[in-house]
Amino acid sequence: MAAEDERAVEEALALVASNRPDRPDRPGEREASALRSSTPHSSTPHSPAAPSHPSRPRRSKATSWGDARALAARAGHAVPVSAHRLPLDRALGHVLAEALHALTDLPSFDTSAMDGWVVAGPGPWTVREGQGLLAGHSAPAALPDGEAVRIATGARIPADATAVIRSEHAHADEAKGLLYAEREVVPGQDIRPRGQECRTGDELLPAGTLVTPAVLGLAAAAGYDALVAVPRPRVDVLVLGDELLTGGLPHDGLIRDALGPMLGPWLRALGAEVGEPRRLGDDAAALRHALTTSDADLVVTTGGTAAGPVDHVHPVLAEVGAELLIDGVDVRPGHPMLLARLASQGPYVVGLPGNPLAAVSGLLTLAEPLLRGIAGRTAQDPYRALVHDGVQGHPHDTRLVPVVHRAAHGGGLDHVVPLHYNGPAMLRGIAAADGLAVVSPGGVRSGTEVEILDLPWASATPWTEGCFT
């Protein structure tokens, strides 16, 4: 991390801390300081049932939701950006590392916008015999006043031409060899002049733009065979917990792992390259080894972020000398999420709670802005929408509630509808959602505008009335 970027992250941390009235007595602040100065302990494996880690102090204050997202984004932007050159057929989903400038005028010559007739001067016009003008051919001969010739869309306009008349707006009298316009002809109509879209050197898109199919088309039209893009961030996923099954029905106190199948596709939808999830159980030694040997940009862990007897994430981070940037966020669900960095140039760690919807909250609160920063992608402007029904809030924390967008009916306004099944351990609501409403402490009334976090896809699930509050 460059010195100025380190200072930027430290300034953000100081800003978060300065907003806390109890800053001198914050265990989390003392804990972060201890993490920065700690030396790794022995790597002797510890029994999950009887961990040797001392109990860690609990935070008196967590980071606010807005500050947590801002700090995660700044931490991502502090990672030095590399770039590579990708052919167009491999650039989809990457982010432009430099601005896209036109390598040619678009169009590069005057061209017909329609199938029809190109004419010169006032009509009626004498029809020039022959095949007409087709796309892909060299420059045609000049067109004298009073003449017309058939022309195809995309064909070059001959010199001295006045306009193009669409086929349906003209009538050719074959007996007289004349062409008549059936409506007024305006000079320049249906002609795309050279440089109408851009001139050589014009900036078409800024650095940080996500390469979509439309961007690929624009780049090809502007003369590019390859694009300079930022590599996708690489993410390792570590699934913790001895109670998790990878198949079959839950039984004997064991439950199905919902996060392993979900996190990889979700992170890919956020623009990352993700390997297969690694299931480590409640094994501190395995977690320590996985963290210290990862060459990813980000390691995402699931579960183990609280202070229970087999919650190893905090103690292991302390052992390896990680810097704890965020330890808990004032958001429900997902309060015990965390953000750390293993070393000055090492990977970041986002610790997600083990409950599925709480983990989704952690993804969108910490992982999404962090990955966006690492990829050099610009943030979308936040937007707000009317909420159809009142939503109960938490007394002190921000609440993230699954919602679905609904179009206006009967003269009303577009709005979002909160969904049922929005508890920390539930996925039924988020599976039917296309966004999350950011509900301030205390809740909101029906008809109030709330900030919306878009999900990285538009759900096509047929909604059922049983999902609505």
N, C-alpha and C positions, 0 to 999 in steps of 0.2 A: 504494500500500500504506500503510495507516495506521501511525503510529509504533509502536503497541503490537504490531502484526502483524510489522513489520520486526524489532522486538526479539525476538519469538518465534522467527523464523527464525534470527536471529543466535545466540540461545541454543541452538537445536538444533544449529547448526553448531559452536558452542563445545563442546557436549557430545560430539559425535562426535570432535572434535579432541582433547579432554581424555582420551579413552580410548586414545589412541595413545602408546605409550612413546617413540616417536621423533618426537614432534610438532615440535621445533625444526628437524629436518632434512627435513621433508616437502616435496618439490618441489611437490606438488599444492597445499599451503597457500600457498607463495610465489606459485604460478601464479594462484590465485584472487585474491590481493591485487593482483597485477599486472593482472589483467583488470579489477578494479574501478577502477583508476587510469589505465588506458590510454586513449589518444585514437585515434579511427578513422584508419586509413591512407588513402592514395589509393584511389579506386574503380577505378583502371585495371585492366582485365581481365588475368588471369594465365593463362598457358598451362597446361592440366592436366598436360601432359607435363613441364613445367619450372617448378614453383611457386616463387614468390619468398619464400614464408614460411620463416622459420628453423625448424629442428627444435625441437620443444617438449620440455622435460624430461619424463622418465617419472616417474610417481608411485612412491614407495617403498611406499605403503600406499593401498589403496582403502577405501571405506566399507563397513562390514559390511552384510549384506543386511537385517537387521532395522532398523538405523539408517537405511538408505537409504529404506526404505518409510515409516518414521515421518517423516523429513524431507520427503519428497514430499507426504505428507498434510498436514503443517503448512504447507508452502508453498502448497498449494491453498486451505486454510482462510484464509490471509492475504489472498486476493483479495477485495475488497469484493463482497458479495453484492447483486445487484439482484433485482428481482422484477417480475413482470407478471401481469395477470389474464387467465386463459384460460378460455374456455367448456369445459364438460366434454368435449365431443367433440374438443378439441385438447390436453387436458392429459395424456394418456397418456404415460408415460415421463419426465415432468418430476418435479421434487422439490418438495414442499410448502415454501413460504417461511415459512409461519406455521402454527401448530397448527390442526387442524380441530376446531371446536367444534360441537356439535349446535345447530341452529337451531330444533328442535322436539323434543318427546318422541317416542320410538320404542318401540312404536307410539304414535300421537297419540290413540288411543282404545282402549278394550277391544275386542278383535277375536277372532274365532273362528280357531283354529289348524287346524281340520279341517272337512271337509264332514260334516254329520250333523244332530243335533237339539240345540237349546238348550232347557234345561228350568229350571223354578223349583220349589223345594221337593222333597219326596219323591215318588216315583212309586207306582203308574203315573200317567201324565200324559195329560190330555185334549189331543188333537191339534188345534191351531188350523188351520183351513182356510185355503187361499190359497197363493200362490206361495212364500211363505217369505221369508227375509232374504238379500239378495244384497250382494256387495261393491260399493262405490261409491254406496250409497244413504245418505240422511240418517238421523239417529238414529231407531230404531223406538220404538214405544210400549212402556211397561213391561210386563213379563211377570208375570202373577199366579201365585201358588203353585198347583201342580197342573197347569200348562199346559206344552205343548211346541210348538215351531215349527221347521220346517226352516230350516237355516242353511248358507250356503256359506263356504268358507275366505275369510278377509279381511273378512267382513261384520261390522258393528258389533253388539256384544252389547247386548241390551235391558237396561234398568235392572231390578234385582231378580232377574236370572237367577242360577242356582246353578252350572251346569256345561254343557259341551257333551259330548254322547254321540256317538261316531263312528257313522257309518251301519252299519258291520259289527258294532257292539256293541249294536244295538237292534233291536227287533221291533215293527212297527206292526200292530195288529189293526184292519184297516179296518172290519170289521163293527161293532165296539164303539167305534171312534174313539179307541182308547187306545194309548199307547206304553209298551213294557216294556223295561227295561234287562236285558241278558244278563250283566252283570257289575257289580260294585260301582261306584257313582258317587261320586267324591270331589269335594267342593266345589272349584270353580276349575279342574277338569281341562279341558285343551285350550282354555283361554282365555288369550290373551296380554294381560295387563293393560297399561294405559297406562303408558309409561315403563319397561317391562320391560328393554329394551336400553339406554336412556339417557334422561336428563332434559335439558331445554333448558339449554344452557351447558356440559354435560359435555365434557371433552376426549376426542375420539375417537381422534385420531392426533397425534403430535408433529410439529413442524417437522423437516424432513429426511427425511420418509417418501417413498419412491418411489411415484409414482402408478401403480398397477396397475389392471387391470379391476375387481378387487374394491373398490379404493379409490374408483373412480368410482361404483360402485353404492352404497357406503356414503354418499358425499357427496350423491348424488341423493336417497337416502332421508332424509338429515338436512336436506334443504331447500336444497341448493346448486345454483345454475345455472352457476357459474364457480368457479375455484380460483385462489388467489394462489400462484404457483409461480416457481421459479428458472429462468431460461433455460438451455437445454442449453449446455454449454461448446462453443465452436466450435474445430475442429481443422483445421489445414492439414497435409497429408502431402507431404513432399518425398522423392522416390526418387532416390538418387544412384548413379552407376556407369555407365561407358561400355560395360560388358560385358553389359548387360541387353537382352533381347529382349522385345517385347510380344506376340509371336505366333509360331507355328510351332515347329519342333524346334530344339534347340540345335545350333550348328554353328560351326566355325572359332574356337573359344575363347569363343564367346558363349553365355550361358545365359538361360533364361527368368526373367523377373522374377516371383518368387513373392510378394513383399511388397506390391507395388502392389495386386493383387486382394484380398489378405487383410486389410490394415490398415484400410481404410475400413469394411467390415462389422464387424470386430472392435471398432473404436472406437465405432461406432454401438451395438453391443451393450453397451458400457460407458456409454452414455447421452449420447454426444456427437453434435453435428452436424458432418458431415465432407464437404468438397468432394471433387471428383475429384483423385486423386493427380497431382502435377506431377513429371515426369521431367526432371531437370536434368543428368544425366550427371555427369562429374567436372569441373565448371566452377565455380571458386571465385567468380568474379564473379556468375554466375547465383545461386549459393547466397546470397551476400551480399545481392543485391537482393531475393530472395524472403524472407529473414529480416527485413530492415529495412522492407519494405512490407506485411508481414502484419498484418492486424487481428484475427487469431484469438486465442483465449485460450491455445492451445498449438500449437506447431509440432513435428511429429514428423519426424525425418530418419532415413533408412535408410542404413547404411554410412558409411564415412569417419570413424569415431570413433577409429581407431587412429593410428599414426604413420608410415604409408607415404607414398610420394611423391605420391599423389593423394588422401590423406585430409585434406580441407580443413576439416572441421567445427571443430576446435580453433582453427586459425589465424584463420578467419573470425570465430568468436565473440570472439577476442581483438581483432580489428580493430574490431569494432562496439561494444566496451566492455561486453560481456555479463558478468554475474556468474556464475561457475561454482560451483554449489552442490554438485554431486556429480561427481567425475571418476573413474569406475571403481567397481565394486561387487564385493565378495568373493562372487561367485556364478558357478556354471557350469551351463549355458552363459550367455553374456551379460556377461562381465566388463567389456568396454570400453564399457559404456553410460554416459550422462552426463545431468545435469540442469543447466540454466542458465536465467537470466532476462535478457532483452535490455535491460530498463530497469526503473525502479521501478514503472512502470505498464504495461510492455510485456509481450508474450507470454512464456510459458515455452517452453523448448526441451527436448525429450527426444530425445537422440541414441541411436538403436538400432543395434546391430551389424548388419552386412549378412547374416550367416548367419540363415536363417529361424527355427530354434528359439531361437537366441540373441536374436533380435528379440522373439519371444514372451515370453521371460524378462524383457526390458526393459519390455515392455508391462505385465506384471503386477507388476513390481517398482516401476516409477516412474510410468508413465502412469495406471494404474488408481487408485492412492491420490491422485494429483494431481487427476485429473478428479473423483473423489469429493469431494475438498475444495472444488474450485471450484463444484461443483453444490450444496454444502451437504448432501450425503447422508451419513447416519450409516453408520459401518462395521459390517459384520456381525461378530458374535463369531467368532473363529477356532475351528475344530474339528479334532479329531484322529481318525485311523482306524488300524486295524491294517493293516500291510502284509503281504501274503501271502508274499512271497519276500524274502530278503535283498537289499539294494541297496548296491552298492559306492559309497563316497563319495569326495570329493576330500580330499586330505590336510589342506588348510587352509580351503577355501571351502565355503559352502553349495552344495548341488546341487539343482536342480529337475528332477524326473523325471516324465514323463507316466504317469498311472495311469488305471485304469478301476475303478469301484466294482462289487463283486460281493456279492450277497445270500448269506446263510448257507445251508449245506446240511448235512443230517445232524446237526443239533444244534450246528454251529459258529457262529462269529460273522461278522457283516458285515465286509468287509475291502476293501482295494484291491489291485489286481494291477499291478505295474510293467510297462510296455510296452517292447518292443524299439524299435530305430530312434530312439534318443534323443540322437544326436550333434548338435552345434551346427547343422549344415547340413541336418538331416533334418526333414521334416514328417510322415512316415508315422506315427510314434508319436503325435504330438499330434493328428493328424486322427482317430484312433480313441479318444482320451482324453476323459474328462469332468472331469479335475482334474490338478493337479500336486502331487506329494509334495515337501515341503520336507525334504531329507535333510541332516542335520548333518555337519560334517567327520568323516571316518572311516567313514561309512556306517551302516547299521542292519541288524539281524538280522531274520529272518522272525518275525512275531508282535509286533514292536515298534510302538508307536503313533507316528505322524508327523503333523505339521501338513499340512492339505490346502488348496490354493488351488483353489476352484471355478472352472471355466470358465464364461463367461456364457451358456451354453446346455447342454442335455443332449444329447449326441451320440446319434444313432439308427443309427450305422453298425454293421452286423453285424460282430462281432469274429471274427477268424480266429486260430487257434492260432499262426500265424506271427508275430503281433504280440507275443506274450508272451515274457518272459524265462524 
